[in-house]
Amino acid sequence: MPDAAVQAFGPQSKVREVVATLGDRGRELLLKHGYDVGEGFVDVLSQYQTLEHAARTERLRDLDGLLKELNAPSP
């Protein structure tokens, strides 16, 4: 039986969901792709930004690569 608790992230996932679900790993992957959430969110609205919107506004690089890493099993 598949693990229903596994979160599949997509372009419409919100930055907040990535951080809430993956914690430090999510923060590190976002930072690796150019999105720095900092300590907490300085801009409260940015936490509700979708990954796709962040990529379109050039706050995030290589959305496809990020999604692949976010959805990969933890090492």
Secondary structure as the mmCIF struct_conf table of DSSP 4:
data_model
#
loop_
_struct_conf.conf_type_id
_struct_conf.id
_struct_conf.beg_label_comp_id
_struct_conf.beg_label_asym_id
_struct_conf.beg_label_seq_id
_struct_conf.end_label_comp_id
_struct_conf.end_label_asym_id
_struct_conf.end_label_seq_id
TURN_TY1_P TURN_TY1_P1 ALA A 4 ALA A 5
HELX_LH_PP_P HELX_LH_PP_P1 VAL A 6 PHE A 9
TURN_TY1_P TURN_TY1_P2 PRO A 11 GLN A 12
STRN STRN1 LYS A 14 LYS A 14
HELX_RH_AL_P HELX_RH_AL_P1 VAL A 15 LEU A 22
TURN_TY1_P TURN_TY1_P3 GLY A 23 GLY A 23
HELX_RH_AL_P HELX_RH_AL_P2 ASP A 24 LYS A 32
TURN_TY1_P TURN_TY1_P4 HIS A 33 GLY A 34
BEND BEND1 GLU A 39 GLY A 40
BEND BEND2 VAL A 42 ASP A 43
HELX_RH_3T_P HELX_RH_3T_P1 VAL A 44 TYR A 48
STRN STRN2 THR A 50 THR A 50
HELX_RH_AL_P HELX_RH_AL_P3 LEU A 51 ARG A 56
TURN_TY1_P TURN_TY1_P5 THR A 57 GLU A 58
BEND BEND3 ARG A 59 ARG A 61
HELX_RH_AL_P HELX_RH_AL_P4 LEU A 63 ASN A 71
BEND BEND4 ALA A 72 ALA A 72
HELX_LH_PP_P HELX_LH_PP_P2 PRO A 73 SER A 74
#
